[in-house]
Amino acid sequence: MEKRQYGNTGMNVSILGFGGAEIGFEGATLDQVDKLLGSALDAGLNVIDTAECYATSEDLIGRAVSHRRDDYYLFTKCGHSSGFDQPDWDPAMLEASIDRSLKRLQTDYVDVIHLHSCSEELLRQGDVIDVLKRAKEKGKTRFIGYSGDHKAAQYAVQCGAFDSLETSVNIADQEAVTLTIPEAQKRGMGIIAKRPIANAAWKTGSKPESGYHHTYWERLQTLDYDFLRGDLSESIGMALRFTLSIPGVHTAIVGTSKPDRWLENARLLEQGLLTQVQYETIRAQWQAKAAADWFGQG
């Protein structure tokens, strides 16, 4: 699988990474995760991204692949109390959360810790950033980052504190293409695309049951891309290839709890990136039809 230099970090990351939300929230078993991540690592994936609030995700990842720790870059997120008595973003809670993540993941360090979508106001106060800086100084993480969108992500990029940006960007969510990614790229930050296939919100042909997917569904009705009317696998491939064609994006995080799904996703990239014409056609459709308040989605 193609690798890309992750900003100025020295990491060469696979263009397709594994997102750990689904395995936690959908109740995947250890056997399923062992097969899923084992096959993914064997096929060349080397980025695993998770978070403290993804239910059992960190624990499952640690139990399944910690014995292969040298085979992958490990990213996690902090910010939500997720079982602690203190409120979200409390500095003492953040420090405890980072330590808990390391214990769950069965590792002495992670490669990146991202602040998990905290507000611009909290970023400007600086306490949460200081917690991550201390974790880096103590060797608990190699790099620090921000995961989020819109104005908070813009501030995170511009403040110069972070090595990494994880942000939503896809065919239905293109604010970051101009708002944050170019500046992050200029500053040598690693850039992760989350929700890179827009949750395949069009896959059933009707409005998704999950409210989490409704914004993308509604946007796609307006955007009305021709390629979404064809074969589902081809349309998902087109969407994923678009995200990976955005200048500055290094890796796209795709989540699944099904052991064979990751290899299917990898095969969608066999055609390579979009042509310039294909990429510009999707961008032009967004620029012509997107509403002014279509901000990045967390």
Backbone torsions as a table, in degrees:
resi	resn	phi	psi	omega
1	MET	NA	141.4	-179.3
2	GLU	-58.7	140.3	175.9
3	LYS	-114.8	149.9	176.8
4	ARG	-129.5	144.4	176.9
5	GLN	-68.9	122.2	-173.9
6	TYR	-84.9	82.7	-179.1
7	GLY	56.5	-136.9	-179.5
8	ASN	-97.9	19.0	-175.4
9	THR	-82.2	-19.0	-174.7
10	GLY	85.7	-2.5	178.2
11	MET	-85.8	136.1	172.8
12	ASN	-104.9	106.1	-171.4
13	VAL	-102.1	146.9	173.9
14	SER	-67.2	143.2	-176.5
15	ILE	-68.6	-18.9	175.0
16	LEU	-114.2	123.1	179.2
17	GLY	-115.0	169.2	-179.7
18	PHE	-102.8	126.3	175.4
19	GLY	-97.6	130.2	-169.6
20	GLY	-92.9	8.6	-176.7
21	ALA	-66.6	-47.6	-173.5
22	GLU	-61.3	-42.0	-177.2
23	ILE	-63.0	-30.0	177.7
24	GLY	-78.0	-48.6	-173.8
25	PHE	-77.7	-24.9	-177.2
26	GLU	-98.1	8.0	173.1
27	GLY	69.5	37.4	178.0
28	ALA	-61.9	148.5	177.7
29	THR	-88.1	163.1	177.8
30	LEU	-60.9	-39.5	178.7
31	ASP	-61.5	-42.0	178.5
32	GLN	-63.3	-44.6	-178.2
33	VAL	-68.0	-37.5	177.3
34	ASP	-60.0	-45.0	178.7
35	LYS	-68.5	-42.6	-178.3
36	LEU	-62.1	-54.7	-177.1
37	LEU	-74.0	-33.3	177.3
38	GLY	-61.3	-46.5	179.8
39	SER	-68.2	-36.1	179.0
40	ALA	-65.4	-46.4	178.6
41	LEU	-63.5	-39.9	178.6
42	ASP	-62.4	-30.5	-177.6
43	ALA	-87.3	-2.8	175.0
44	GLY	113.7	-5.2	174.1
45	LEU	-65.0	137.9	178.3
46	ASN	-138.2	19.2	176.5
47	VAL	-125.3	122.9	174.4
48	ILE	-121.2	123.6	-176.1
49	ASP	-120.8	129.0	-179.8
50	THR	-144.1	-165.8	-179.6
51	ALA	-160.1	159.7	-178.8
52	GLU	-66.3	-22.0	-174.7
53	CYS	-102.6	11.2	179.7
54	TYR	-90.1	47.8	176.8
55	ALA	52.8	-119.3	-174.3
56	THR	-90.7	9.0	-171.6
57	SER	-57.3	-52.2	-177.4
58	GLU	-60.3	-43.2	-179.1
59	ASP	-62.3	-43.7	180.0
60	LEU	-64.4	-41.7	179.1
61	ILE	-63.4	-45.6	179.2
62	GLY	-59.9	-44.2	-178.4
63	ARG	-70.3	-31.7	-174.7
64	ALA	-82.8	-42.0	-169.5
65	VAL	-132.2	10.3	179.6
66	SER	-60.9	-26.5	178.3
67	HIS	-70.3	-10.3	177.5
68	ARG	-112.9	31.1	-171.1
69	ARG	-55.1	-30.4	-179.6
70	ASP	-75.9	-6.4	-176.2
71	ASP	-92.7	-5.4	-175.2
72	TYR	-150.8	156.4	170.6
73	TYR	-91.4	135.1	-173.6
74	LEU	-115.9	120.4	178.3
75	PHE	-115.4	137.4	169.7
76	THR	-137.3	176.0	-176.2
77	LYS	-131.1	155.7	177.8
78	CYS	-140.0	159.4	178.3
79	GLY	149.4	-41.8	-179.4
80	HIS	-87.7	140.1	-173.0
81	SER	-64.5	-38.3	170.0
82	SER	43.9	55.3	176.3
83	GLY	110.5	-16.5	176.3
84	PHE	-84.2	156.6	-178.9
85	ASP	-76.2	-27.3	-178.2
86	GLN	-74.0	161.4	179.4
87	PRO	-73.6	164.7	173.5
88	ASP	-53.0	141.7	173.2
89	TRP	73.0	1.9	174.1
90	ASP	-62.5	127.9	-175.1
91	PRO	-56.4	-42.7	179.3
92	ALA	-64.6	-38.8	177.3
93	MET	-64.2	-41.0	179.6
94	LEU	-59.6	-44.1	179.6
95	GLU	-62.6	-43.1	178.4
96	ALA	-65.9	-36.9	179.9
97	SER	-64.8	-41.0	178.7
98	ILE	-62.6	-44.7	179.1
99	ASP	-63.2	-40.5	178.0
100	ARG	-63.7	-39.8	178.6
101	SER	-61.0	-43.6	178.6
102	LEU	-61.7	-40.5	178.9
103	LYS	-65.2	-45.9	179.4
104	ARG	-62.1	-41.7	-177.3
105	LEU	-79.4	-5.2	177.8
106	GLN	55.5	51.5	179.7
107	THR	-145.9	157.9	177.6
108	ASP	-84.2	-18.1	-176.9
109	TYR	-155.8	157.7	167.0
110	VAL	-113.8	164.1	-179.0
111	ASP	-81.5	-34.8	174.8
112	VAL	-143.7	135.1	166.0
113	ILE	-110.0	126.0	177.6
114	HIS	-105.6	137.2	165.9
115	LEU	-68.1	132.7	-167.5
116	HIS	-94.3	82.7	171.4
117	SER	61.4	38.8	175.9
118	CYS	-77.2	164.1	-173.5
119	SER	-74.2	162.4	174.8
120	GLU	-61.6	-38.5	179.9
121	GLU	-58.2	-46.0	179.0
122	LEU	-66.1	-39.2	177.3
123	LEU	-60.1	-43.8	-178.4
124	ARG	-65.7	-31.0	177.6
125	GLN	-65.7	-32.9	170.9
126	GLY	93.5	-17.8	-175.4
127	ASP	-61.9	-42.2	-177.1
128	VAL	-67.8	-35.7	177.9
129	ILE	-67.0	-39.1	179.8
130	ASP	-61.6	-36.4	178.1
131	VAL	-60.6	-45.1	180.0
132	LEU	-66.4	-38.3	178.3
133	LYS	-62.2	-40.9	178.6
134	ARG	-66.1	-38.6	177.8
135	ALA	-61.7	-38.5	178.0
136	LYS	-66.5	-43.4	179.2
137	GLU	-61.2	-33.5	-178.5
138	LYS	-85.7	-0.4	177.9
139	GLY	82.3	12.2	179.4
140	LYS	-78.2	-23.1	174.6
141	THR	-144.1	147.0	178.1
142	ARG	-80.1	-35.0	-177.2
143	PHE	-141.0	161.7	178.6
144	ILE	-124.2	151.6	-176.2
145	GLY	-149.8	177.1	176.5
146	TYR	-124.2	134.0	175.8
147	SER	-114.4	115.2	-179.6
148	GLY	168.4	-166.7	-169.0
149	ASP	-145.1	174.0	172.2
150	HIS	59.1	-141.7	-170.3
151	LYS	-67.0	-33.1	177.7
152	ALA	-64.5	-41.6	177.8
153	ALA	-65.8	-38.3	177.8
154	GLN	-60.6	-44.8	178.0
155	TYR	-64.0	-42.1	-179.5
156	ALA	-58.3	-39.7	178.2
157	VAL	-68.4	-47.0	-172.4
158	GLN	-73.1	-24.5	-176.0
159	CYS	-72.3	-19.6	174.5
160	GLY	82.3	6.4	-176.4
161	ALA	-83.5	-21.3	-166.8
162	PHE	-109.6	149.8	177.1
163	ASP	-94.6	-16.4	-168.2
164	SER	-144.1	144.3	174.8
165	LEU	-127.7	125.5	172.3
166	GLU	-112.8	121.0	-172.3
167	THR	-145.3	152.9	178.8
168	SER	-76.3	125.9	176.6
169	VAL	-156.4	130.1	-176.3
170	ASN	-171.8	-172.7	-176.7
171	ILE	-61.8	-22.9	-178.7
172	ALA	-109.0	8.0	-172.0
173	ASP	-151.6	82.6	-170.6
174	GLN	-114.5	12.0	178.6
175	GLU	-56.1	-41.0	-175.3
176	ALA	-66.3	-20.9	-178.8
177	VAL	-58.0	-32.8	179.0
178	THR	-113.3	-30.6	-173.1
179	LEU	-74.6	-43.9	-171.2
180	THR	-124.8	-38.0	-171.2
181	ILE	-63.2	-44.4	179.9
182	PRO	-59.6	-42.2	179.7
183	GLU	-68.3	-40.2	177.0
184	ALA	-61.8	-41.3	178.6
185	GLN	-63.1	-43.1	-179.6
186	LYS	-61.7	-34.2	-177.9
187	ARG	-86.6	1.9	177.8
188	GLY	76.6	24.9	178.7
189	MET	-82.7	147.3	169.2
190	GLY	-73.1	143.1	-175.2
191	ILE	-129.2	120.4	178.5
192	ILE	-108.4	131.3	173.2
193	ALA	-92.5	119.3	172.2
194	LYS	-101.0	158.8	-174.8
195	ARG	52.0	46.9	-170.7
196	PRO	-70.0	-16.5	176.1
197	ILE	-112.4	23.1	177.2
198	ALA	52.9	36.0	179.9
199	ASN	58.0	18.2	-176.4
200	ALA	43.3	46.9	-172.9
201	ALA	-62.3	-16.2	-178.7
202	TRP	-92.7	-2.2	-163.4
203	LYS	-62.1	-30.2	-179.1
204	THR	-93.4	-10.6	-177.6
205	GLY	83.0	-0.7	177.6
206	SER	-138.4	168.3	-175.8
207	LYS	-59.4	128.6	-177.7
208	PRO	-62.1	152.5	177.5
209	GLU	-68.1	-38.8	-176.9
210	SER	-74.0	126.2	177.5
211	GLY	-62.8	-23.8	178.9
212	TYR	-59.5	-25.9	-176.1
213	HIS	-99.8	-3.4	-172.1
214	HIS	-65.9	-39.2	-178.5
215	THR	-60.0	-45.2	-179.8
216	TYR	-66.9	-40.3	177.8
217	TRP	-57.2	-47.6	-177.5
218	GLU	-66.2	-39.7	177.3
219	ARG	-63.5	-40.7	-177.1
220	LEU	-68.1	-26.9	174.9
221	GLN	-63.7	-37.6	178.9
222	THR	-76.1	-42.9	-177.6
223	LEU	-67.1	-37.7	170.6
224	ASP	52.9	52.0	178.0
225	TYR	-66.6	133.4	179.6
226	ASP	-58.3	-40.9	-171.8
227	PHE	-69.1	-14.4	178.1
228	LEU	-77.9	-8.0	-178.9
229	ARG	-89.5	-8.1	-176.6
230	GLY	-95.3	-152.8	-179.7
231	ASP	-57.4	134.6	-175.1
232	LEU	-62.2	-45.4	-179.7
233	SER	-60.4	-41.2	180.0
234	GLU	-67.4	-39.0	-179.8
235	SER	-68.6	-38.5	176.4
236	ILE	-64.8	-41.3	177.2
237	GLY	-60.8	-42.0	179.2
238	MET	-62.6	-43.9	179.9
239	ALA	-63.0	-44.7	-179.7
240	LEU	-65.7	-41.1	179.4
241	ARG	-66.1	-33.9	175.7
242	PHE	-60.6	-50.0	-177.6
243	THR	-59.0	-42.4	-179.1
244	LEU	-75.8	-9.5	176.2
245	SER	-89.8	-8.5	179.9
246	ILE	-69.5	122.9	-179.6
247	PRO	-56.3	128.4	178.9
248	GLY	104.7	-24.7	179.8
249	VAL	-73.8	129.4	-178.8
250	HIS	-99.8	-37.6	-178.5
251	THR	-149.5	149.5	178.4
252	ALA	-116.9	128.3	-175.8
253	ILE	-94.3	116.8	178.9
254	VAL	-117.0	129.5	-179.0
255	GLY	-103.9	149.2	173.7
256	THR	-163.3	156.6	173.6
257	SER	-111.7	4.3	-176.6
258	LYS	-100.7	123.3	-173.7
259	PRO	-54.6	-33.0	-176.9
260	ASP	-89.9	-12.0	-172.5
261	ARG	-67.5	-35.8	-177.8
262	TRP	-63.6	-42.3	178.8
263	LEU	-64.1	-34.7	175.8
264	GLU	-63.4	-42.4	178.4
265	ASN	-62.5	-40.8	179.2
266	ALA	-62.1	-37.9	-180.0
267	ARG	-67.0	-25.4	178.8
268	LEU	-64.0	-18.5	-177.5
269	LEU	-94.8	3.1	-176.8
270	GLU	-63.1	-24.5	178.4
271	GLN	-76.8	-9.1	-178.8
272	GLY	84.8	-169.8	-179.2
273	LEU	-72.9	169.5	176.4
274	LEU	-69.5	153.9	170.5
275	THR	-69.4	164.0	178.5
276	GLN	-60.3	-38.0	179.4
277	VAL	-65.1	-45.3	178.9
278	GLN	-60.8	-45.8	-179.0
279	TYR	-62.8	-46.6	-177.4
280	GLU	-68.8	-29.1	177.1
281	THR	-65.3	-43.8	178.0
282	ILE	-66.2	-41.7	178.7
283	ARG	-63.4	-41.4	-178.3
284	ALA	-65.1	-37.0	178.8
285	GLN	-64.1	-42.4	176.9
286	TRP	-62.0	-48.7	-176.9
287	GLN	-62.5	-30.7	-178.9
288	ALA	-81.7	-31.7	-169.4
289	LYS	-116.2	-17.6	-176.5
290	ALA	-68.1	139.2	177.5
291	ALA	-77.6	157.7	-177.3
292	ALA	-64.1	-24.3	-178.4
293	ASP	-100.7	20.6	175.7
294	TRP	-82.4	73.2	-178.2
295	PHE	-77.8	165.6	176.3
296	GLY	-59.7	139.5	-177.6
297	GLN	-97.8	133.0	179.8
298	GLY	-73.6	NA	NA
